[in-house]
Amino acid sequence: MKAYDGMYIQGAWRPAAGQDVIEVVNPVDEQVIGTVPAGTAEDVDTAVRAARAALADWAATPPAERAARLTALRDVLVARADEIAETVTAELGSPLKFSQAVHAGVPIAVAGSYAELAATYAFEEKTGNSVVHHEPVGVVAAITPWNYPLHQIVAKVTPALAAGCTVVVKPAEDTPLVARLFADAVHGAGIPAGVFNLVTGLGPVAGQALAEHPGVDLVSFTGSTAVGRQIAAIAAGQVKKVALELGGKSANVILPTADLAKAVNVGVANVMSNSGQTCSAWTRMLVHRDRYEEAVELAAAAAAKYGDRIGPVVNAKQQARVRGYIEKGVAEGARLVAGGPESPRETGYFVSPTVFADVTPDMTIAQEEIFGPVLSILPYDDEEDALRIANGTVYGLAGAVWAGDEAEAVAFARRMETGQVDINGGRFNPLAPFGGYKQSGVGRELGVHGLAEYLQTKSLQF
């Protein structure tokens, strides 16, 4: 176990204002692997003041120079990719191969994409007799979750820096170690003091102080819809801009013409990825009644192959929460065809890969975000019925459509009330906008649309 000291503020690790610490627990063996300072409102205030002091110079830095600093940051992340993966595996419990490919690999790709955008984005354009100028929104509070701990930091920080903003990050208390590693990478990339600042701490203390701080111009938050509502309410009181990436209950719609085996197997893999701790996971599989039982058998067999190889969920509270949803599904009459509430190991926060059949749209497991390796399979009668079910939740973050004909899948996808839809297993694109409809959030991340979240627009008339 290592005791980590200080907050990264004004380009250096500085002593925390208080003495309290947060224990970081490895969810595989339940052992404490480190401690970090529990930040206070005083720490937050110091960090915001540092970001505010650095704003004018960083905003005035030519985009090409900001791009060069982001390229350097990307290069440091590449050089430390193995350390990143090992750190995420230790504090999140993710299998090392997944950490290498996703938890380290995706942030590197995103950082590289914003290095390129910073150099090529048209921060000024002419329309009629006006010049439209895009300038940084100001100081950004980035409050990030534990499920993709480095990706969510990079997806907020790199577009903010590309835009000319300065940032204070409050990472999730379960996974702060990779955030500290990122702060070291920022330092190594030569990004000026005060442009990036890091305060570890608890959400109700450091997170709330950051969202409430009058020196913050934009709050970018990823997490639960319940907390997102609280942040939106705080921001509304100051007429402060927010970007919210919240919950999801995404539908995987398998149309009758689809390759059923492929659609089911990919769908199960999607739900089990990252131990089901993915807001965009396709946790509802919709299958036509004529092929429903075949799909159920395929899904049950696919889930059984995972065993406990998917890794644990993040902590004991999350384990109890997911197991509670599984018990709720059984109590409401869903048919358990794989997994169940029992943990596959005596030690660690593991949950069995679980598949439910005979799920109806009104069941709790079909409406609420579980955030664990739990799949619900729902039958539908025709495409209109499938569309009604797919759109029948308060969420709208992601989804998938499978069909023998791509045009058929696209036509269905266009009618889905969701921010991103994968067609026949479409690959992740770090340049495509990601964000939700309805209670899945406000704003977009990634690519040029993600950059725009951190910009104000000013028009100059001539």
N, C-alpha and C positions, 0 to 999 in steps of 0.2 A: 504494500500500500504506500502511496506517495501523497503527501500533503502539499497541494499546490497553493502558492501564495499570490495575492495581489490581483488587481484589475488592470487590463491594458487600456491606459488612458494617456492621451497626449504623447503617444509614441513610445511609451515605456510601461513596464510592469510596476504599478504603484500600490502601496499598502491599502487594504480595504479599511473602510471607516469603522466597521464593527469587528467583533471577534467570532461571530457565529459561522459555522461551516455547513456545507451540504455533503453528505456521503454519496459517493458514486458506487453503485453495486453492479457486479457482473451478474446478469440474469440467468446465466447457465449454471453457476454454482452458488449463487446468492452470497458471495463474498465481497466485502468492501475493497475496492481497488484504488480508491483515492478520495481526497476531499478537496473542495474548492470553497472560496469565501462565499458567504451568503450576503449578497449586496444589499445595501440600504438605499433609502431615498437620497441620502447624502452622496453616496457613490454615483447614483444616477445623475444627480445635479452636477457633479464634477465632470462627468463624461459628456453631458449635454453642453455644458459651457465650453469644454474643449472643442467639441464639434462645431459649435457656433463661432468660436474664435478662428477656426481653420477654414470656414466656409468661403469667405470672400476670395482668398487666394486660390483655393482649389477650383472654385467656379470660374475664375479668370484664367486658369491653366488651359492652354490650347488643347483641343480634343486630341490631337496627335500625341501630345505628351501624356494625357490621361490614358490613351490607348497603349502607349509604351509601358506604363506602370502596370496596367492590367495584363499585358503580355508577360511581363516579368513575374507577376503573381501566378499566372497559369504555369509558367515554367517551374516555379518553386513547388507548386502542387504536384506537378509531374515528378519532380525529383523526390518528393516525400510521399508518393502514392502508397508505397508499402506500409509506411508508418500510419498513414491515414486509415487504411483498411484494417490494420491490426487494432488501432484505437477504437474504431467503430465496432468491431467484433467484440472487443472487451467490454464496452459500456452498453451496447445494444443487444449483443448476443447473436448478431447476424453471422451466418456461416462465412468463413473467410473468402471463399471464391465469390460469393455474392457481394461481399464488401469490396473486393478488388474491382469487380466489374461495374458495380452500380454506385456504391457509396463513395468510392474514390474516382471511378471513371467518369460518371455523369457530371460532377462538379467541374472537372477539368475541361470537359467539352463546353459547358455553359460559360465558364470563365473565358475560354478562347473565343466564343461567339461574341461576347461583349467587348473584348479587345478589338475585334474586327469592326463591330458596330460603332464603337467610339470614334474610330478613324474615318468611317464612311457616312455616318448619319448626317442628314441635312439639318443642322441646327438653325438654319435661317433659310427662308424661301420667300419668293416674291409672288404676290397675287394682286393683279390690278395695280392700283396706285399705293399698295401697302407692302411693307416688308414684315413677314411673320417671323418672330424670333422665339425660339424654344430655349428656355433657360431652366436651371435646376430649381426644384421646388424648395430646397433648403436642407434643414437637418432632418434626417430620417431615423425613426425608431424602428428597428427590425426585431420583432419578437418571434422566435422560431421554435418549431416542434422537435420532438425526439425521434420521430420515425425515419426521417431522412436528414440526419442532423447537419451534415456538411452541405448537402445539396440545397437545403432551404436557406442556409446562410448565403451561399454563393449566388443563388437565384434572386436574392434581394440586394446584397452588397454590390455585386459587380455592375448591374445596371444603374444603381444609384451613383456609384463612383464614375461610371461612364457619362452619366448625365451632368456631373459636376456637383453632386450632393455630398455631404458628409454624413456619417452614420454612427449610431450607437446600437450595438447588438446585445440583446438579452437572450441567450440560448436556453433551451429546456434544461431543467435541473437534473434530469436523468442522464443527459448526454452532453455535459459541458466540456469534456476533455478534448474532443475534436475541434471544438470552437476555440479553445486555447491554442491548439496547434495551428489553426487558421490565422489567429492573431500573429503568431510567430512568422507565418508565411507572408502576411501583409508587411510586417516589419522588414523581412528579408527582401521583399520586392521594392523597397525604397519608397513606399507610399508615405507622403509627408505626415508628420505628427499631427494628431487631432482629426485627421480625415476619417480614420476608422478607430472606433473605441469599443471595448468589450466589458460588460458588467455581468457577472454570473449572479444568480439569485433566484428566489422563489417568485412565481408569477404574481401572487397577491401582494407582494411587497415591491420587488424591483420592477416587475412588469407593469404593475399599475402605476408606480411612480413615473415610469418612462412614458406611458400613454398619456398621463395627466400633465406632463411637464409643459409649461407654456413656451419653452424654447424649442420644442419639436414641431415641425411643420407637417409631417406625414407619418402615420403609423402603418407599417406593413406587418400584418399578422397572419400566421398560418397556425391553425389549430381547430378546436371544437367550435361549433356554431354558437353554443351557449356563451363561451368567452368572447367570441367575435361580436355578439350583440352588446356585451358590456363595453368593449373597446369602442364600438360604433357610437354608443351613447355618450361615452366620455369625450370622444372626438367631436360629436355634435355640439356639445356645450361650448367648445372653443372654435367651432366652424373649421375644424381641422380635417385635412384630407386623410382618407383611409384606403388601404388596399387589403382586402380580406380573402384568404383562401381557406375555406371551411370544410364542412363535412360532405360526405357523398354516400349514395346508395345506388351505384351505377348498374344499369341493365345490360346484359349480354344477350342480344336478341338473335336467335338462330332461326332463320327463315327456312321453310320446307325444302328449298332447293340447295341448301348448304351442304358441304361435306361435314356430316354430323360428327364423325369421330374426331376430326381435326378441331372443329369448333369447340367440342366439349373438352378435349384434352388441353387445348390452349387456355380455355376458360378456367379450368381448375388450376392450372399453373399460375394464372394471373392472380387468383384469389389467395393462393398459398404463398406467393412471393412476399418476402419480408415478413413472414409469419402473419400475413393478412393485415399488417399495419400500414396500409396504403389507402389514402383517402379516395383515390380514383379506381380502386379495385372493383371488378365486375362481380359484385356479390350476389346479384340476382340473375340467374340463367333462365331465359324464357324459351320454351320449346313447344312446338305444335303438338297437340294431343296425339296425333297419329304416330309420332315417333318419341313420345314422352318416356315411356318405360325403357326404351333402348338407351336414351340419353341418361337416364338415372343410373342404369347399370354401368355405363361407360364412366360416368362421373365418380361413382362409388369405387370402381376399380382404380381409377387414376389417383384418387385421394389416398387410397390404402397404400400406394407405393411411397408416399412421402414419409409416413411414420413420424419420428421426431427429428427428421433431417432438416426440417425447415427452421429450426432454432426456436427459442422461447419468445414469448412476448416480453415487454420491457420491464415489468415489475409485478409485484404481488397483487397490487390493486387492479392492474389491467387483466391479469390472469383471472381473478375473481369475477371481474366484470364480464369477460368473454364467456366464462363457464356459466355465469348467471343467464346470459342470453341463450345458451344452448339448452339449459334447463327450461327456460321460458318457451322455447320452440317446441320441446316435447310436451310441455303442459298445455300448449294451445292446439295440439293435435297434428303437428307436422311429423312426418315419418323419418326417423333417423336411419340413414343407409350407410353412413361411414362416420367413425369417430364417436364423440360423445363428451360429456362433461368431465370424465375422469382424466387426470393428467397422465401422460405416458411415462413420466419419470417421477421418482420420489423427491429429487432435488432439482431446483431450477423452475422457472416460471413457464413451463411448457403447457401447450394446449393441443389436443389431438386434432389433426386435420379432419374437419367435420362437414358432412353433406346432408342436407335435409331435402326430402321429396314431399309431395302433396302440400306444398306451401301455398297459401292463399294470399292475395294482395293486401289484405287487411291485417295479417299477422304481424306481431312486433318484429320478428326477424326479417320481414320483408319491407319494413318501414323505417327502422332505426339503424343507425350506423353502429356496427358491432366492433369493428377494428380488431379483428382476429381472423384466424383461418377457418371461416365458416361460410359455406355456400348454400344458398336457397335456390331450389329449382321449381319454377312455376310453369304450369301448362297454359297455353292460350288456344283460342278457337280459330281465329283468322288474324290478318294483319292489323285490322282496326282494334281488335281486342289486345293484341300485343302492344300496340302503340299506347293504348289507354293504360295498360299495366306499367309500361316503361316510364311513362310520364306521371305516374300516379304516386309520387312522393314529394316531399318538400325540397328535395335535393335536385341538383342538375349539374354535376361536375364532369362526368365522363360517361363512357359507354362503348358498346361494340355492336356491330351488325355483321352477320355472315349470310351469304347467299351465293348460289351458283353463278349468278350474273352480277358483275360489279355495279352496273347501273341500277339494278334492283335494290342492292344494299344501300347505295348512295341516296336513292329516292326515299327510302325509309329513314335513313339517318338525318336527312334534312328536316324531318318532322319531329325529331326527338328534341325535347327541351333540356339540352345539356351542352356544356361548353366544348367538349371534345369527344369525337367518336372515331374509333378504330374500325376500318373496313377490312374484313377478311384477314384480321391479324396484322394490321398496319403497324409499322415500327415507330418507336418513340422518335420524335423530332425535336431537338433542343431549340430550334428556331421558330417552332409553331407556338402560338399563344395558348396558355393554359389557365383556366379559371372557370368559374361556375355561373350558372343561372340560379335563380330563386335563392334558397337559403344556403347554397354552396359558396356564396361569396360575392365580392365586388372587385372588379378590376381583373387584370391579366398579368401573368408572369411569362418570362422567356421571350426571346426574339425582340423585334422592333416594338411590338405592343407592350412588352414588359418594360422596355426603356421609357416609353411614353408615360408610364405611371409616375415617373420621377421628374417630369418636366412640367413647367408652367408655360403658357403660351401668351405672348405679348405681340400686339400688332402696332406697327409704326406707319402712320399715314403721311404721304407726301403729295 
